[in-house]
Amino acid sequence: MGLNMGWEVLETTLLSDSWATLKKTKLRLTLSDGTISEQWRETYDRGDGAVILPYDPARRHVLLGRQFRWPAAYRDDPHPFLIEAAAGLLDADDPTDCIRKEAQEELGLVLSDPTFLFDLYMSPGSVTEKLHFFAARYSAADAQAQFGGLRSEAEEIEILDVSLDEALTMARDGRIRDAKTVILLQHAALHLMPEAPL
């Protein structure tokens, strides 16, 4: 039996429209038993994005990047340089075109045929972003760059060509703490290179 709720927007206020759009909205929810509840909710909208895990089945490797993340530093995290799969906002691009561009900018990879995996809401309690997940094959010959990122956007990304086993270990011991990356590594272990130890 599914939920049978109705909802309507009563009022919306723009709180910020800088790097992203932050709005406060008053909702009227009608619950399945007829109870009516009025609630205030905030939504943070910066658009949708795409993320990719390049993987090399011949060597059982994946290609990741390490970069500075201000929200981690803001929290006084002693390690604000997070290891992540390459990702970016769609802006006006198609998800496939976006992820090709991001793979080239962040990892120095030219990808002709990324494979779409699935879409996920990453934090649906308040963030509107839906992330499009991709994977693509690469080889050792493709992974020659040591650093990526756009200097015009003050990006500097250390490129890490690591075994899937090591990446899974890093997820277990806390060196990889990015949710989209952990999801992709688990997908790789289960579906792309399933002989990896779990």
N, C-alpha and C positions, 0 to 999 in steps of 0.2 A: 504494500500500500504506500503510495507516494504522498508527498505533501500537497495540500490543496489550499494555497494561500493566494490572496490578492494583494496588490500593492499599488499605491499612487504617490506621485511626488507632490508635496504641498508647497515647498519653498526651496530655492537653491541660492546660495550665496557664494560668490567667488572670493576666496581667501588669499590666493596668490596665483600669479600667472608669469612666473619667471622661467626657471629651467624646466618646470613642468607646471601643470594646472592642478591646484588644490581647491576643492569645493566642499562646502558644507551643505548637506541636503536634509530637509525634514521629510520623512516618509510616513505614510499611514499604511500599516500592515493589517490585513484581515486574516487572522489565523484560521486553521481548518475547523475549529469549533465555534467560529463566529466572533471570537474576541477581537477587539480592535485595539491596536497599539500604535502610538505615535512615537517615532524615534528620530534622533539626529544622527547622521552618519557623515564621515568625511571620506572623500575619495581623492586619490593621488593619481593623476593621469599624465603619463609621459609618452604614451603611444605604445604600440606593440613592438616586439623584438624578435630576433632569431639567434640561435646558438648552434654551434657545430662541433662535433668531435671527429677530427681526422684520426684514422686508425690504419695501422700497417699490419695486416694479418701474417705476413711472412716473418716479421720480427716480433710480433705480438706487442707492438708499441702504440702509443697515443701521443698526440701533439697538443700541449697545453701552453698557457702563458702565465707569467707572474707579473702583477702590476700593483701599484699603490691604489688603495681604496680609502677615500676620505671617511665614509661612515665607520669603517673599522678603526681608523685612527681617532675619530671623534669619541668612540667608546673606550679609548685608552687601551686598545688591543696592542699587546707588545709586538705583534707581527701583522701590521696592516698591509703587507704586500701579499695579496691573495693569489693562489693558483687557481686558474679558471680555464674553462673552454672558451674559445673565441666567440664573441657575441656583439650585437649592436642593435640599435633602434632601426626600425624599418624606414622611418621618415616617409617618403613617398614611394619607396621601392617595393617590389614584389619580394616575399620572404626568400625565395631562391636567389634572386639577384643580390639582395642584401647580404646573404651569408657568403656568397662568392666574394663580394667586396671586402667583408670583414676578415675572411680567411687570408686574403692577400695583404690587407693592411696590417693585421695583427700578427700573422704567422709567416708571411712571405710565401704562401701557397697559392698556386693558380689551380682552381678546381673546376673541372668541366661538368661533372655530374654528381652534385651532392644528392643524397637520398633523404627525402622527408621521412621523419619518424612519427611525430605526434605533436599536438599542441597542448600546453598546460598553462593554467593560471598559477603564477608563482606565489602570490600572497593575496588571495581574494577577499580577505577581511577588509582591506582598504585600498589596495593597489589595483588599478584596472588592467594592467599589462597582461597580455596573453603572449607566451613565448612559443615560437615555432622551432622545434628541435630537428636537427639534421645530423647525418654522419656522412663521411666520405673517405675513400681509400687514399693513402699517400704512400710514398716509399722513402727510404733513407736518402736517396738522391734528391728528393723534393725538399727535404728538411735541412737546408744549408744555412738559413739565416739564424743569427744568434739573438737579434733584437728586432722587435716590430713596434707598430704603433705610429700614430700621426703626430709629428712634432708640432704641427699647426694647432693641434688640440692638447699639447703638452703631455702626450702619451709616450711612455717608454715601457715596453713589454719585453721581459726576458722570455725567450722561447725555450720550452722544455720538451725534449724528445725522450720519453720515458717508457719503460715497459708497463703493460697493463697491470701486472702483478704489483709493481712498485706504486703505481697510482692508486690502486685499491688499498694498499697498505697505508699510503698517505691519507686516504679518506678515513680509514679506521683509527689512525693515531692522531688525527686532528690537523695535520699539515694542509690538507685540502678541506676547506670549510664552506665552500660555495655550493648551494643546493643544486643549481642546474648542472654543475660539473659532476657531483655525486650521482645524480640521476643518470647522466650519460655514461658514466663509468659502470654503473650497475647494468645498464642496458647492454653495454659492450660485453660484459662478463656473461650475461645470460643469452645474448642473441648474436652478437657480431663475432666474438671469439669465445665461444662457450666452454672451451676446455680450461679456461682460467679458474684457479681455485677460488672458491667463494668464502 
